[in-house]
Amino acid sequence: MKIGFTSCFGLSLALLFASASPAFTQSQQDNTYAILNLVRRGYGPVYSVVVIDNYATLEYRVGQNIGRATLKRQNGHWKIIDGTPRTTNYCGEVSCLVKKGVPRQIANQLLTRLSASYKRQSNELKSFQQAWSKIHSSAIPFLGYWENGNFPIPSSVLTVSILPSYTPNKVCIVGITENSQYVEIGTVFEKTINTENDKLSLGKDLSGVYDTITSHKRELTWEP
């Protein structure tokens, strides 16, 4: 059943900006906008940006992939010095960024603050789940953002966001395929969500944590 977004309670997966100062100044805002404009094509939805002095790093999503790019400001302009669009070919360690020309102290700060931003988003999701637990206790394990583990396969589900609806034991499912987007309502029964067009089931990893959701269309992996 296709529905409008107004039928669901909107969970805003907002872009979180980490900066060198607690106050988000106009200069920092300008830098962030310049960086986003630079990577707006070819990368993917950016969900975290860290700017320290003349260096910056960001993380973005493409399907199930999480990518990263590092930039340097030269003569007032930002230039990408590490990170290839739509691949996992990027520096994830301080030593790697140092080889790219980033001062070691700044490289360490960039990665540390990027990690803190990721944890903050995860904590916000947990708080959101707790706030809805009395109304949607059976739906809580499903709430959040799920990414596929088999990208790319044509005409199949890439990502799914599951949000609570206004009706208990109902959830709003926002799916994105390579060619379209869809929104539908699902009914929660134990560890399964049934929709008109799909069936979603939770799966556990070896430690017993729910970290995958199996769709009739695609197996997905949870991300905060």
MDTraj code that builds the backbone (N, CA, C; nanometers):
import mdtraj as md
import numpy as np

residues = "MET LYS ILE GLY PHE THR SER CYS PHE GLY LEU SER LEU ALA LEU LEU PHE ALA SER ALA SER PRO ALA PHE THR GLN SER GLN GLN ASP ASN THR TYR ALA ILE LEU ASN LEU VAL ARG ARG GLY TYR GLY PRO VAL TYR SER VAL VAL VAL ILE ASP ASN TYR ALA THR LEU GLU TYR ARG VAL GLY GLN ASN ILE GLY ARG ALA THR LEU LYS ARG GLN ASN GLY HIS TRP LYS ILE ILE ASP GLY THR PRO ARG THR THR ASN TYR CYS GLY GLU VAL SER CYS LEU VAL LYS LYS GLY VAL PRO ARG GLN ILE ALA ASN GLN LEU LEU THR ARG LEU SER ALA SER TYR LYS ARG GLN SER ASN GLU LEU LYS SER PHE GLN GLN ALA TRP SER LYS ILE HIS SER SER ALA ILE PRO PHE LEU GLY TYR TRP GLU ASN GLY ASN PHE PRO ILE PRO SER SER VAL LEU THR VAL SER ILE LEU PRO SER TYR THR PRO ASN LYS VAL CYS ILE VAL GLY ILE THR GLU ASN SER GLN TYR VAL GLU ILE GLY THR VAL PHE GLU LYS THR ILE ASN THR GLU ASN ASP LYS LEU SER LEU GLY LYS ASP LEU SER GLY VAL TYR ASP THR ILE THR SER HIS LYS ARG GLU LEU THR TRP GLU PRO".split()
xyz = np.array([
    [0.0842, -0.1191, 0.0000],
    [0.0000, 0.0000, 0.0000],
    [0.0867, 0.1227, 0.0000],
    [0.0796, 0.2011, -0.1025],
    [0.1571, 0.3236, -0.1112],
    [0.0858, 0.4315, -0.0310],
    [0.1587, 0.5096, 0.0470],
    [0.0982, 0.6115, 0.1310],
    [0.1812, 0.7375, 0.1253],
    [0.1278, 0.8451, 0.1818],
    [0.2031, 0.9691, 0.1899],
    [0.2893, 0.9719, 0.3130],
    [0.3920, 1.0557, 0.3118],
    [0.4822, 1.0647, 0.4255],
    [0.4103, 1.1131, 0.5501],
    [0.2985, 1.1876, 0.5340],
    [0.2279, 1.2410, 0.6501],
    [0.1619, 1.1320, 0.7319],
    [0.1522, 1.0100, 0.6797],
    [0.0906, 0.9005, 0.7533],
    [0.1830, 0.8431, 0.8591],
    [0.3065, 0.8822, 0.8598],
    [0.4040, 0.8300, 0.9542],
    [0.4617, 0.9406, 1.0392],
    [0.5083, 0.9028, 1.1560],
    [0.5799, 0.9984, 1.2395],
    [0.7199, 1.0125, 1.1843],
    [0.7585, 1.1346, 1.1486],
    [0.8861, 1.1552, 1.0810],
    [1.0049, 1.1482, 1.1743],
    [1.0953, 1.0571, 1.1471],
    [1.2232, 1.0508, 1.2183],
    [1.3266, 1.1212, 1.1328],
    [1.3764, 1.2322, 1.1799],
    [1.4707, 1.3107, 1.1003],
    [1.6115, 1.2573, 1.1200],
    [1.6669, 1.2019, 1.0105],
    [1.8065, 1.1590, 1.0130],
    [1.8891, 1.2778, 0.9661],
    [1.9056, 1.3739, 1.0549],
    [1.9650, 1.5020, 1.0178],
    [2.1151, 1.4910, 0.9971],
    [2.1643, 1.5789, 0.9125],
    [2.3081, 1.5908, 0.8923],
    [2.3694, 1.6549, 1.0151],
    [2.4646, 1.5854, 1.0769],
    [2.5281, 1.6342, 1.1982],
    [2.6642, 1.6917, 1.1649],
    [2.6886, 1.8133, 1.2106],
    [2.8151, 1.8779, 1.1824],
    [2.9008, 1.8815, 1.3080],
    [3.0211, 1.8266, 1.3003],
    [3.1177, 1.8387, 1.4090],
    [3.2184, 1.9445, 1.3678],
    [3.2632, 2.0266, 1.4608],
    [3.3561, 2.1335, 1.4253],
    [3.4611, 2.1484, 1.5327],
    [3.5563, 2.2354, 1.5072],
    [3.6652, 2.2541, 1.6019],
    [3.6210, 2.3319, 1.7240],
    [3.5041, 2.3919, 1.7186],
    [3.4528, 2.4706, 1.8297],
    [3.3087, 2.4325, 1.8559],
    [3.2632, 2.4335, 1.9830],
    [3.1236, 2.4015, 2.0120],
    [3.0283, 2.4960, 1.9396],
    [3.0671, 2.6196, 1.9195],
    [2.9820, 2.7157, 1.8507],
    [3.0000, 2.7000, 1.7004],
    [2.8873, 2.6878, 1.6286],
    [2.8933, 2.6708, 1.4839],
    [2.8926, 2.8092, 1.4216],
    [3.0103, 2.8658, 1.3934],
    [3.0235, 3.0023, 1.3458],
    [2.9874, 3.0131, 1.1983],
    [2.9717, 3.1386, 1.1517],
    [2.9412, 3.1610, 1.0117],
    [3.0517, 3.1081, 0.9222],
    [3.1774, 3.1251, 0.9652],
    [3.2900, 3.0753, 0.8870],
    [3.2847, 2.9240, 0.8736],
    [3.2550, 2.8548, 0.9829],
    [3.2454, 2.7094, 0.9791],
    [3.1293, 2.6661, 0.8899],
    [3.0184, 2.7408, 0.8985],
    [2.9037, 2.7099, 0.8148],
    [2.9373, 2.7271, 0.6671],
    [3.0075, 2.8344, 0.6344],
    [3.0487, 2.8573, 0.4957],
    [3.1396, 2.7450, 0.4461],
    [3.2332, 2.7020, 0.5320],
    [3.3228, 2.5927, 0.4940],
    [3.2448, 2.4650, 0.4670],
    [3.1482, 2.4367, 0.5535],
    [3.0684, 2.3154, 0.5379],
    [2.9892, 2.3191, 0.4082],
    [2.9266, 2.4314, 0.3789],
    [2.8511, 2.4433, 0.2548],
    [2.9423, 2.4264, 0.1331],
    [3.0624, 2.4835, 0.1393],
    [3.1565, 2.4718, 0.0281],
    [3.1972, 2.3260, 0.0075],
    [3.2170, 2.2547, 0.1181],
    [3.2550, 2.1137, 0.1115],
    [3.1405, 2.0304, 0.0536],
    [3.0196, 2.0535, 0.1019],
    [2.9044, 1.9794, 0.0523],
    [2.8821, 2.0049, -0.0962],
    [2.9034, 2.1279, -0.1376],
    [2.8874, 2.1609, -0.2792],
    [2.9917, 2.0886, -0.3646],
    [3.1106, 2.0686, -0.3089],
    [3.2184, 2.0027, -0.3817],
    [3.1912, 1.8547, -0.4027],
    [3.1257, 1.7909, -0.3060],
    [3.1032, 1.6466, -0.3138],
    [2.9588, 1.6111, -0.3480],
    [2.8796, 1.7091, -0.3889],
    [2.7377, 1.6827, -0.4113],
    [2.7124, 1.5897, -0.5298],
    [2.8076, 1.5763, -0.6172],
    [2.7933, 1.4831, -0.7285],
    [2.8989, 1.3743, -0.7188],
    [2.8548, 1.2523, -0.7396],
    [2.9496, 1.1425, -0.7472],
    [2.9742, 1.0695, -0.6160],
    [2.9430, 1.1319, -0.5040],
    [2.9657, 1.0652, -0.3758],
    [2.8364, 1.0012, -0.3267],
    [2.7638, 1.0664, -0.2398],
    [2.6421, 1.0123, -0.1843],
    [2.5927, 1.1038, -0.0747],
    [2.4797, 1.0712, -0.0088],
    [2.4266, 1.1555, 0.0985],
    [2.5271, 1.1703, 0.2127],
    [2.5688, 1.2913, 0.2412],
    [2.6645, 1.3177, 0.3482],
    [2.5898, 1.3290, 0.4805],
    [2.6385, 1.2594, 0.5823],
    [2.5701, 1.2672, 0.7114],
    [2.6602, 1.3154, 0.8237],
    [2.7865, 1.3435, 0.7964],
    [2.8729, 1.3975, 0.9013],
    [2.9914, 1.4697, 0.8382],
    [3.0178, 1.5904, 0.8871],
    [3.1302, 1.6704, 0.8387],
    [3.2095, 1.7232, 0.9581],
    [3.3404, 1.7099, 0.9529],
    [3.4288, 1.7630, 1.0572],
    [3.5277, 1.8585, 0.9908],
    [3.5390, 1.9804, 1.0434],
    [3.6320, 2.0797, 0.9899],
    [3.7264, 2.1244, 1.1009],
    [3.8558, 2.1107, 1.0778],
    [3.9575, 2.1564, 1.1726],
    [4.0646, 2.2328, 1.0955],
    [4.0761, 2.3606, 1.1256],
    [4.1722, 2.4472, 1.0566],
    [4.1532, 2.4360, 0.9042],
    [4.2579, 2.3975, 0.8339],
    [4.2498, 2.3891, 0.6879],
    [4.2253, 2.2473, 0.6371],
    [4.1728, 2.1616, 0.7238],
    [4.1463, 2.0230, 0.6859],
    [4.0036, 1.9847, 0.7258],
    [3.9486, 1.8903, 0.6536],
    [3.8135, 1.8434, 0.6826],
    [3.8002, 1.6986, 0.6385],
    [3.7095, 1.6283, 0.7013],
    [3.6774, 1.4929, 0.6581],
    [3.5273, 1.4735, 0.6723],
    [3.4720, 1.3871, 0.5904],
    [3.3279, 1.3640, 0.5930],
    [3.2996, 1.2176, 0.5640],
    [3.1798, 1.1733, 0.6049],
    [3.1335, 1.0390, 0.5730],
    [3.0022, 1.0505, 0.4979],
    [2.9811, 0.9575, 0.4059],
    [2.8619, 0.9598, 0.3229],
    [2.8152, 0.8169, 0.2962],
    [2.6956, 0.8044, 0.2448],
    [2.6396, 0.6736, 0.2152],
    [2.6139, 0.6585, 0.0658],
    [2.6375, 0.5385, 0.0159],
    [2.5947, 0.4995, -0.1176],
    [2.5453, 0.3563, -0.1063],
    [2.4136, 0.3350, -0.1130],
    [2.3610, 0.2017, -0.0897],
    [2.4017, 0.1541, 0.0483],
    [2.4630, 0.0352, 0.0545],
    [2.5085, -0.0163, 0.1829],
    [2.6457, 0.0355, 0.2208],
    [2.7118, 0.1052, 0.1291],
    [2.8486, 0.1481, 0.1533],
    [2.8566, 0.2748, 0.2365],
    [2.9563, 0.2811, 0.3226],
    [2.9898, 0.4035, 0.3937],
    [3.1257, 0.4477, 0.3450],
    [3.1309, 0.5631, 0.2833],
    [3.2562, 0.6142, 0.2302],
    [3.3050, 0.7338, 0.3095],
    [3.4270, 0.7733, 0.2822],
    [3.4870, 0.8861, 0.3549],
    [3.5750, 0.9652, 0.2583],
    [3.5774, 1.0947, 0.2769],
    [3.6639, 1.1816, 0.1969],
    [3.7323, 1.2813, 0.2885],
    [3.8565, 1.3142, 0.2592],
    [3.9325, 1.4129, 0.3353],
    [3.9718, 1.5264, 0.2415],
    [3.9626, 1.6477, 0.2921],
    [3.9871, 1.7650, 0.2099],
    [4.0880, 1.8586, 0.2749],
    [4.1526, 1.9407, 0.1905],
    [4.2449, 2.0428, 0.2378],
    [4.2074, 2.1756, 0.1723],
    [4.2132, 2.2833, 0.2520],
    [4.1832, 2.4155, 0.1987],
    [4.3122, 2.4835, 0.1564],
    [4.3168, 2.5218, 0.0292],
    [4.4326, 2.5902, -0.0269],
    [4.3860, 2.7148, -0.1012],
    [4.4468, 2.8281, -0.0647],
    [4.4112, 2.9553, -0.1283],
    [4.2609, 2.9822, -0.1236],
    [4.2014, 2.9454, -0.0112],
    [4.0594, 2.9722, 0.0085],
    [3.9649, 2.8731, -0.0557],
    [4.0187, 2.7685, -0.1196],
    [3.9349, 2.6697, -0.1863],
    [3.9631, 2.5302, -0.1310],
    [3.8570, 2.4513, -0.1170],
    [3.8713, 2.3153, -0.0672],
    [3.9035, 2.2203, -0.1816],
    [3.9959, 2.1281, -0.1537],
    [4.0375, 2.0291, -0.2524],
    [4.0385, 1.8918, -0.1867],
    [3.9808, 1.7931, -0.2539],
    [3.9785, 1.6566, -0.2018],
    [4.1167, 1.5942, -0.2172],
    [4.1730, 1.5455, -0.1059],
    [4.3056, 1.4843, -0.1106],
    [4.3014, 1.3340, -0.0828],
    [4.1857, 1.2843, -0.0408],
    [4.1729, 1.1399, -0.0176],
    [4.0258, 1.1009, -0.0268],
    [4.0005, 0.9841, -0.0832],
    [3.8642, 0.9336, -0.0925],
    [3.8140, 0.9312, -0.2349],
    [3.7802, 0.8133, -0.2829],
    [3.7284, 0.7963, -0.4179],
    [3.5776, 0.7813, -0.4134],
    [3.5032, 0.8538, -0.4956],
    [3.3563, 0.8458, -0.4919],
    [3.3033, 0.7045, -0.5090],
    [3.2047, 0.6689, -0.4263],
    [3.1314, 0.5424, -0.4372],
    [3.2182, 0.4181, -0.4199],
    [3.3271, 0.4310, -0.3449],
    [3.4102, 0.3146, -0.3145],
    [3.4506, 0.3202, -0.1679],
    [3.5082, 0.2126, -0.1201],
    [3.5614, 0.2098, 0.0167],
    [3.7109, 0.2373, 0.0164],
    [3.7586, 0.2970, -0.0891],
    [3.9006, 0.3291, -0.1022],
    [3.9282, 0.4644, -0.0370],
    [3.9500, 0.4639, 0.0950],
    [3.9770, 0.5873, 0.1677],
    [4.0619, 0.5559, 0.2909],
    [4.1217, 0.6601, 0.3470],
    [4.2041, 0.6449, 0.4674],
    [4.1151, 0.6309, 0.5906],
    [4.1381, 0.5239, 0.6650],
    [4.0654, 0.5044, 0.7891],
    [4.1561, 0.5099, 0.9108],
    [4.2855, 0.5345, 0.8869],
    [4.3823, 0.5386, 0.9948],
    [4.4594, 0.6702, 0.9913],
    [4.5078, 0.7124, 1.1074],
    [4.5838, 0.8367, 1.1181],
    [4.7075, 0.8322, 1.0294],
    [4.7792, 0.7196, 1.0324],
    [4.9032, 0.7077, 0.9547],
    [4.8789, 0.7264, 0.8058],
    [4.7643, 0.6804, 0.7576],
    [4.7312, 0.6939, 0.6168],
    [4.7087, 0.8410, 0.5816],
    [4.6361, 0.9138, 0.6676],
    [4.6116, 1.0560, 0.6426],
    [4.7421, 1.1359, 0.6489],
    [4.8326, 1.0961, 0.7377],
    [4.9620, 1.1638, 0.7478],
    [5.0374, 1.1513, 0.6153],
    [5.0300, 1.0346, 0.5530],
    [5.0959, 1.0145, 0.4240],
    [5.0340, 1.1019, 0.3151],
    [4.9080, 1.1401, 0.3371],
    [4.8399, 1.2269, 0.2410],
    [4.8706, 1.3742, 0.2653],
    [4.9499, 1.4017, 0.3705],
    [4.9885, 1.5390, 0.3992],
    [4.9156, 1.6052, 0.5132],
    [4.8301, 1.5310, 0.5836],
    [4.7576, 1.5876, 0.6976],
    [4.8459, 1.5800, 0.8218],
    [4.8655, 1.6908, 0.8949],
    [4.9441, 1.6854, 1.0184],
    [4.8868, 1.5797, 1.1135],
    [4.9743, 1.5066, 1.1802],
    [4.9308, 1.3936, 1.2625],
    [4.8273, 1.4347, 1.3674],
    [4.8500, 1.5462, 1.4358],
    [4.7565, 1.5875, 1.5402],
    [4.6181, 1.6149, 1.4825],
    [4.6134, 1.6820, 1.3685],
    [4.4848, 1.7127, 1.3059],
    [4.4193, 1.5853, 1.2535],
    [4.4980, 1.4951, 1.1965],
    [4.4446, 1.3681, 1.1470],
    [4.3775, 1.2906, 1.2595],
    [4.4420, 1.2885, 1.3748],
    [4.3855, 1.2195, 1.4898],
    [4.2551, 1.2852, 1.5351],
    [4.2517, 1.4190, 1.5363],
    [4.1315, 1.4910, 1.5765],
    [4.0172, 1.4678, 1.4784],
    [4.0479, 1.4679, 1.3493],
    [3.9447, 1.4471, 1.2486],
    [3.8757, 1.3124, 1.2668],
    [3.9546, 1.2063, 1.2806],
    [3.8971, 1.0726, 1.2922],
    [3.8261, 1.0539, 1.4258],
    [3.8800, 1.1145, 1.5316],
    [3.8173, 1.1026, 1.6626],
    [3.6804, 1.1699, 1.6636],
    [3.6731, 1.2884, 1.6067],
    [3.5464, 1.3618, 1.6064],
    [3.4451, 1.3014, 1.5098],
    [3.4941, 1.2417, 1.4033],
    [3.4037, 1.1726, 1.3118],
    [3.3413, 1.0521, 1.3808],
    [3.4217, 0.9819, 1.4584],
    [3.3712, 0.8685, 1.5351],
    [3.2702, 0.9138, 1.6402],
    [3.2977, 1.0285, 1.7039],
    [3.2060, 1.0817, 1.8051],
    [3.0722, 1.1187, 1.7425],
    [3.0761, 1.1733, 1.6209],
    [2.9524, 1.2090, 1.5507],
    [2.8698, 1.0845, 1.5224],
    [2.9359, 0.9781, 1.4811],
    [2.8671, 0.8521, 1.4530],
    [2.8010, 0.7985, 1.5807],
    [2.8732, 0.8028, 1.6911],
    [2.8176, 0.7543, 1.8180],
    [2.7004, 0.8401, 1.8623],
    [2.7095, 0.9719, 1.8379],
    [2.6011, 1.0612, 1.8767],
    [2.4729, 1.0272, 1.8004],
    [2.4873, 0.9992, 1.6710],
    [2.3704, 0.9607, 1.5925],
    [2.3109, 0.8296, 1.6436],
    [2.3977, 0.7367, 1.6800],
    [2.3516, 0.6097, 1.7326],
    [2.2758, 0.6291, 1.8639],
    [2.3274, 0.7162, 1.9505],
    [2.2611, 0.7433, 2.0778],
    [2.1268, 0.8121, 2.0581],
    [2.1189, 0.9003, 1.9573],
    [1.9927, 0.9680, 1.9285],
    [1.8875, 0.8677, 1.8825],
    [1.9284, 0.7689, 1.8032],
    [1.8356, 0.6653, 1.7607],
    [1.7871, 0.5846, 1.8808],
    [1.8776, 0.5513, 1.9724],
    [1.8386, 0.4754, 2.0920],
    [1.7404, 0.5545, 2.1766],
    [1.7626, 0.6854, 2.1894],
    [1.6715, 0.7696, 2.2666],
    [1.5346, 0.7736, 2.1997],
    [1.5347, 0.7803, 2.0669],
    [1.4106, 0.7806, 1.9916],
    [1.3351, 0.6497, 2.0138],
    [1.4079, 0.5383, 2.0116],
    [1.3453, 0.4083, 2.0333],
    [1.2857, 0.3986, 2.1740],
    [1.3586, 0.4476, 2.2721],
    [1.3091, 0.4432, 2.4098],
    [1.1829, 0.5272, 2.4266],
    [1.1788, 0.6423, 2.3587],
    [1.0627, 0.7301, 2.3690],
    [0.9370, 0.6638, 2.3134],
    [0.9532, 0.5748, 2.2164],
    [0.8391, 0.5087, 2.1540],
    [0.8129, 0.3686, 2.2098],
    [0.8940, 0.3244, 2.3024],
    [0.8859, 0.1855, 2.3480],
    [0.7526, 0.1506, 2.4141],
    [0.6889, 0.2465, 2.4818],
    [0.5618, 0.2179, 2.5492],
    [0.4472, 0.2024, 2.4496],
    [0.4608, 0.2648, 2.3342],
    [0.3554, 0.2578, 2.2335],
    [0.3836, 0.1495, 2.1309],
    [0.5105, 0.1359, 2.0942],
    [0.5500, 0.0449, 1.9875],
    [0.6572, -0.0529, 2.0350],
    [0.6379, -0.1168, 2.1468],
    [0.7416, -0.2046, 2.2018],
    [0.7824, -0.3143, 2.1029],
    [0.6875, -0.3695, 2.0299],
    [0.7200, -0.4775, 1.9367],
    [0.7940, -0.4270, 1.8133],
    [0.7813, -0.2969, 1.7852],
    [0.8439, -0.2412, 1.6654],
    [0.9836, -0.1873, 1.6916],
    [1.0202, -0.1697, 1.8181],
    [1.1465, -0.1043, 1.8526],
    [1.2684, -0.1662, 1.7837],
    [1.2833, -0.2995, 1.7815],
    [1.4038, -0.3563, 1.7178],
    [1.4164, -0.3220, 1.5699],
    [1.3051, -0.2873, 1.5040],
    [1.3081, -0.2588, 1.3616],
    [1.3435, -0.1137, 1.3308],
    [1.3195, -0.0232, 1.4269],
    [1.3320, 0.1192, 1.3972],
    [1.4760, 0.1566, 1.3653],
    [1.4931, 0.2368, 1.2615],
    [1.6266, 0.2806, 1.2235],
    [1.6485, 0.2689, 1.0745],
    [1.7733, 0.2675, 1.0377],
    [1.8147, 0.2709, 0.8969],
    [1.8864, 0.1410, 0.8635],
    [1.8414, 0.0743, 0.7588],
    [1.9000, -0.0535, 0.7193],
    [1.9582, -0.0427, 0.5796],
    [2.0778, -0.0963, 0.5621],
    [2.1452, -0.0907, 0.4332],
    [2.1674, -0.2309, 0.3782],
    [2.1612, -0.2444, 0.2463],
    [2.1759, -0.3768, 0.1872],
    [2.3205, -0.4254, 0.1942],
    [2.3393, -0.5543, 0.1847],
    [2.4727, -0.6125, 0.1911],
    [2.5181, -0.6713, 0.0597],
    [2.4409, -0.6452, -0.0473],
    [2.4719, -0.7081, -0.1760],
    [2.4702, -0.6091, -0.2917],
    [2.5059, -0.4849, -0.2650],
    [2.5036, -0.3802, -0.3676],
    [2.6141, -0.4045, -0.4713],
    [2.5939, -0.3840, -0.6014],
    [2.4628, -0.3510, -0.6575],
    [2.3975, -0.4695, -0.7273],
    [2.2685, -0.4800, -0.7146],
    [2.1881, -0.5741, -0.7922],
    [2.0743, -0.4926, -0.8516],
    [2.0597, -0.4877, -0.9818],
    [1.9604, -0.4011, -1.0447],
    [1.8188, -0.4242, -0.9937],
    [1.7429, -0.3148, -0.9829],
    [1.5993, -0.3184, -0.9528],
    [1.5681, -0.3891, -0.8224],
    [1.6480, -0.3684, -0.7203],
    [1.6194, -0.4283, -0.5909],
    [1.6451, -0.3246, -0.4814],
    [1.6067, -0.3585, -0.3596],
    [1.6113, -0.2625, -0.2498],
    [1.7554, -0.2309, -0.2103],
    [1.7879, -0.1027, -0.2011],
    [1.9200, -0.0597, -0.1563],
    [1.9187, -0.0240, -0.0090],
    [1.8189, 0.0548, 0.0325],
    [1.8106, 0.0959, 0.1722],
    [1.6656, 0.0971, 0.2184],
    [1.6475, 0.0779, 0.3483],
    [1.5146, 0.0835, 0.4085],
    [1.5245, 0.1576, 0.5414],
    [1.4396, 0.2582, 0.5593],
    [1.4248, 0.3239, 0.6891],
    [1.2904, 0.2826, 0.7459],
    [1.2886, 0.2415, 0.8724],
    [1.1645, 0.1982, 0.9355],
    [1.1329, 0.2926, 1.0508],
    [1.0158, 0.3552, 1.0461],
    [0.9718, 0.4549, 1.1426],
    [0.8382, 0.4124, 1.2023],
    [0.8073, 0.4573, 1.3248],
    [0.6760, 0.4243, 1.3830],
    [0.5654, 0.5036, 1.3153],
    [0.4507, 0.4419, 1.2983],
    [0.3344, 0.5121, 1.2455],
    [0.2514, 0.5604, 1.3640],
    [0.1390, 0.6252, 1.3361],
    [0.0521, 0.6716, 1.4442],
    [-0.0252, 0.5569, 1.5080],
    [-0.0309, 0.4427, 1.4411],
    [-0.1071, 0.3290, 1.4917],
    [-0.0130, 0.2271, 1.5552],
    [-0.0385, 0.1871, 1.6814],
    [0.0468, 0.0869, 1.7467],
    [0.0590, -0.0396, 1.6627],
    [0.1808, -0.0988, 1.6668],
    [0.2136, -0.2211, 1.5939],
    [0.2128, -0.2038, 1.4422],
    [0.2085, -0.0775, 1.3981],
    [0.2250, -0.0472, 1.2577],
    [0.3533, 0.0335, 1.2419],
    [0.4220, 0.0173, 1.1314],
    [0.5428, 0.0948, 1.1046],
    [0.5371, 0.1494, 0.9625],
    [0.6104, 0.2570, 0.9428],
    [0.6224, 0.3172, 0.8111],
    [0.7556, 0.2723, 0.7517],
    [0.7525, 0.2204, 0.6323],
    [0.8726, 0.1704, 0.5660],
    [0.9035, 0.2587, 0.4450],
    [1.0216, 0.3197, 0.4486],
    [1.0668, 0.4027, 0.3367],
    [1.1781, 0.3269, 0.2659],
    [1.1512, 0.2815, 0.1456],
    [1.2484, 0.2028, 0.0717],
    [1.3030, 0.2782, -0.0478],
    [1.4290, 0.2538, -0.0792],
    [1.4929, 0.3160, -0.1948],
    [1.5538, 0.2061, -0.2807],
    [1.5163, 0.2017, -0.4077],
    [1.5757, 0.1087, -0.5017],
    [1.6664, 0.1874, -0.5955],
    [1.7276, 0.1207, -0.6903],
    [1.8144, 0.1901, -0.7845],
    [1.7360, 0.2803, -0.8784],
    [1.6059, 0.2521, -0.8928],
    [1.5260, 0.3262, -0.9901],
    [1.4105, 0.4053, -0.9302],
    [1.3806, 0.3868, -0.8030],
    [1.2634, 0.4524, -0.7474],
    [1.2685, 0.4545, -0.5954],
    [1.1700, 0.5193, -0.5372],
    [1.1505, 0.5202, -0.3924],
    [1.0059, 0.4801, -0.3647],
    [0.9816, 0.4250, -0.2460],
    [0.8455, 0.3893, -0.2109],
    [0.8243, 0.4048, -0.0611],
    [0.6994, 0.4219, -0.0235],
    [0.6614, 0.4314, 0.1167],
    [0.5398, 0.3420, 0.1369],
    [0.5432, 0.2567, 0.2401],
    [0.4289, 0.1718, 0.2687],
    [0.4208, 0.1417, 0.4174],
    [0.3027, 0.0969, 0.4603],
    [0.2792, 0.0629, 0.6005],
    [0.2941, -0.0878, 0.6187],
    [0.3584, -0.1283, 0.7288],
    [0.3728, -0.2691, 0.7602],
    [0.3161, -0.3004, 0.8969],
    [0.2770, -0.4245, 0.9156],
    [0.2248, -0.4714, 1.0443],
    [0.3298, -0.5580, 1.1128],
    [0.3592, -0.5263, 1.2392],
    [0.4614, -0.5991, 1.3138],
    [0.3998, -0.7206, 1.3826],
    [0.4597, -0.8357, 1.3617],
    [0.4197, -0.9580, 1.4317],
    [0.5460, -1.0283, 1.4774],
    [0.5712, -1.0218, 1.6097],
    [0.6930, -1.0760, 1.6683],
    [0.8150, -1.0133, 1.6005],
    [0.8978, -1.0907, 1.5307],
    [1.0194, -1.0372, 1.4682],
    [1.0046, -1.0234, 1.3171],
    [0.8812, -1.0034, 1.2741],
    [0.8535, -0.9928, 1.1309],
    [0.7621, -0.8747, 1.1035],
    [0.7847, -0.8083, 0.9912],
    [0.6955, -0.7041, 0.9426],
    [0.6371, -0.7506, 0.8101],
    [0.5045, -0.7507, 0.8020],
    [0.4374, -0.7891, 0.6792],
    [0.3806, -0.6664, 0.6102],
    [0.4083, -0.6524, 0.4830],
    [0.3536, -0.5437, 0.4027],
    [0.2794, -0.6044, 0.2840],
    [0.2207, -0.5185, 0.2055],
    [0.1495, -0.5663, 0.0880],
    [0.2441, -0.6302, -0.0125],
    [0.3678, -0.5792, -0.0177],
    [0.4612, -0.6240, -0.1208],
    [0.5855, -0.6947, -0.0689],
    [0.5998, -0.7072, 0.0625],
    [0.7254, -0.7590, 0.1149],
    [0.7042, -0.8208, 0.2524],
    [0.8070, -0.8899, 0.2980],
    [0.8113, -0.9441, 0.4336],
    [0.9513, -0.9207, 0.4864],
    [0.9608, -0.8542, 0.6018],
    [1.0899, -0.8210, 0.6604],
    [1.1068, -0.8978, 0.7913],
    [1.2212, -0.9658, 0.8066],
    [1.2472, -1.0450, 0.9267],
    [1.3816, -1.0080, 0.9860],
    [1.3871, -0.9930, 1.1197],
    [1.5110, -0.9601, 1.1878],
    [1.6007, -1.0825, 1.1983],
    [1.7320, -1.0586, 1.1887],
    [1.8298, -1.1654, 1.2048],
    [1.9395, -1.1234, 1.3007],
    [1.9976, -1.2192, 1.3735],
    [2.1010, -1.1903, 1.4727],
    [2.2395, -1.2277, 1.4211],
    [2.3414, -1.1553, 1.4744],
    [2.4783, -1.1943, 1.4456],
    [2.5213, -1.2996, 1.5472],
    [2.6481, -1.3390, 1.5443],
    [2.6958, -1.4459, 1.6326],
    [2.6882, -1.4098, 1.7804],
    [2.6878, -1.2792, 1.8107],
    [2.6800, -1.2363, 1.9506],
    [2.5361, -1.2229, 1.9989],
    [2.4400, -1.2487, 1.9103],
    [2.2998, -1.2416, 1.9491],
    [2.2360, -1.1058, 1.9300],
    [2.3062, -1.0144, 1.8636],
    [2.2542, -0.8800, 1.8401],
    [2.1836, -0.8757, 1.7051],
    [2.0646, -0.8132, 1.7031],
    [1.9938, -0.7979, 1.5761],
    [2.0678, -0.6962, 1.4896],
    [2.1252, -0.7423, 1.3804],
    [2.2029, -0.6507, 1.2966],
    [2.1698, -0.6626, 1.1482],
    [2.0800, -0.7529, 1.1129],
    [2.0370, -0.7631, 0.9734],
    [1.8854, -0.7757, 0.9677],
    [1.8306, -0.7375, 0.8557],
    [1.6882, -0.7550, 0.8313],
    [1.6749, -0.8170, 0.6927],
    [1.6116, -0.9300, 0.6859],
    [1.5984, -1.0012, 0.5596],
    [1.4681, -0.9614, 0.4922],
    [1.4820, -0.8995, 0.3769],
    [1.3677, -0.8603, 0.2961],
    [1.3486, -0.9650, 0.1878],
    [1.2238, -0.9849, 0.1485],
    [1.1975, -1.0751, 0.0372],
    [1.2706, -1.0253, -0.0867],
    [1.2992, -0.8929, -0.0883],
    [1.3661, -0.8325, -0.2024],
    [1.5165, -0.8185, -0.1824],
    [1.5606, -0.8087, -0.0549],
    [1.7025, -0.7842, -0.0311],
    [1.7352, -0.8028, 0.1170],
    [1.8506, -0.8605, 0.1481],
    [1.8975, -0.8670, 0.2851],
    [1.9666, -0.7361, 0.3193],
    [1.9311, -0.6793, 0.4354],
    [1.9794, -0.5471, 0.4735],
    [2.0554, -0.5523, 0.6041],
    [2.1446, -0.4573, 0.6250],
    [2.2259, -0.4468, 0.7459],
    [2.1976, -0.3152, 0.8157],
    [2.1816, -0.3202, 0.9487],
    [2.1450, -0.2006, 1.0256],
    [2.2592, -0.1022, 1.0364],
    [2.2251, 0.0274, 1.0237],
    [2.3185, 0.1358, 1.0476],
    [2.2455, 0.2433, 1.1269],
    [2.3113, 0.3075, 1.2251],
    [2.2459, 0.4148, 1.2993],
    [2.2323, 0.5397, 1.2149],
])
top = md.Topology()
chain = top.add_chain()
for i, resn in enumerate(residues, 1):
    res = top.add_residue(resn, chain, resSeq=i)
    for name in ("N", "CA", "C"):
        top.add_atom(name, md.element.get_by_symbol(name[0]), res)
traj = md.Trajectory(xyz[None], top)
